[in-house]
Amino acid sequence: MSDALESLNGLVVPLAEQSLLLPNVAVAELVGYRLNQAAEQGPAWFLGWTLWRDQRVPVIDPEVLLGQFAEEPPQAPRALILNAVGESSGLSFIALRVRGIPRSKKVLRGEIEAAGSASEFISQPVRLADEADTLLIPDLAAIERALEQVGVLRA
């Protein structure tokens, strides 16, 4: 089997309680956090819009979305720009407000295992052999559908 099938390059994205695990291909760029337009409607996890490379990108607070409650807001948050995976009309990217800088992680096939079941916005909680904490693989398509369903993409 080729190395490409045996490993995946990913990012561990720090959040308040449990970090996310994303494949590198899902991430377009990490940028400084800035809202160009705060949310006027929608759920608490929808923060508003940022401009990135001349595109209007919806910004999500993944901690609120996933029910992770932080004692303090993130110090010097960043925006992780993700490539959209769904078929939402006109949605090419979404942004997650994250704590700190994600770290690179090579995930080997034999060193990852399921650590729970899927939930509304989580495809799979996982454990990696060399990580102390369970990591969450987000369901990006479900997050994009939620943005569409609450009507913020039409704003």
N, C-alpha and C positions, 0 to 999 in steps of 0.2 A: 504494500500500500504506500502511496506517496505521503510525504510529510504534510502536504496540504490537508489530507484527510485525517491525519493523526493529531493535528494541533490547530488552534485558532488564536489569532492575536486579538486581545480584548483590552478593555479599559475598566478598571474598578473606579466607580464614581461615588465619592463620599456624600452621604446624606446624614441626617440627624441620628437615626437609629440603625438602619441596615443600608449598606451600600448597594448600588446597582452594578451589574456586570453587563457590559455592552460589547458587541463585536466592533472592532475598529471600523469596519465598512459602514456601520450605521452613523458614524460621527463625521460631520463635515468640518467643524472647527470649534475650538474653545476660545471664547472672547470675553472681554470685560462685560459685566452685567450692566445693562442700561435699558430702561423702559422708555420708549419714545411716546407711547400712549398707554396710560393706565387703563385697566378694564373698567368699563362703565356698566357692564352686565355680565352675567355668567356665574359659574360656581366659584368658590373661594380659591380653588387651585388654578384658575385662569387669571394670570397677573396682568395681561395686556399684550402689547405689541412692541417689538423692537425692529429696527431697520438693520439688516445685514446684507451687504453687497447689493444695495439698492432694492432689496426685497422686504416686504412686510411679513414678519415671522411671529406667530403666536408664541407667547412665553407661558410656561407651565411651572408651578411649584410642585415638584414630585413628592416632597415631604407631605404636603397637605393632601395631594391626590392619593397617596398610599397610607394616610393615617398615621404618619410619623410625627410626633409632636416634640418640637424642640423647645428647650427652655429659653433660648435666645435666638434671634434671627441670625442668619449666617454673616460672619464677619468677612468683608470683601468677597461677596459672592461672584460667581462667574456664570456665564451663559454657555451651555453646551448646545451647539447647533447640530441637530440631527437631520439626516436625510429622511424625508417622508417615505413610508413604505406602502401606504394604502392608496386608495383611488379617490381620495377627497378632491373635489373640484378645485383646482388652482392651488392646492397645498403642496409645496415642494419641500418645505422644511418646517420643523418645530424646534423650539428652544426650551431647555430645562434650566431653571436656576439651580445651581449646585454649590455646595460648600467646597472651597478649595480647588485643588488641581487633581483631576483624575490621574491614576497611575497605570502604566502599561502592565499587562499581564498576559503571559503566554499560557493558554489553557490546553493541557494535554488530555487526549481522549480518556486514558485510564485514570486520570486524577480528578475527575468531576463526577458527582453523583447527585441525584435528586434529593432534596431535603425538605420535602413538603409538597403540597399540591398547589395548582394554579388558583388564582383568584381574579377578581375583576380586571385589574390592570397588570397582573404579574403572570407571565407565561410559565415560569418555574423558579422556585427557590432552589439554590444549589449550594453544595459544599465542595470546596476545592481542597486537595490534599494538604496544601501548605498555607491555607487561610484559616484563621481562628473562627471567624464569623461566617454565618450563612449570607450569601449574596443573592440578590433578586434580579432575575432577567425580566425586564419589563415587556409587556405586550404593547408594542408601539402602534400596531394597527388598531387595537382597542382604544388607546389614548386618542389617536386621530379621529376615530368614530365618535368618541365622546365630545370632542371639540365641535364636530359637525352637528351632533344631536342637540347640544345646548345652544346652538345658533350663533356662536361667536364668530364663525368663519364668514357669516353673511354681513357682519357689522362693518 
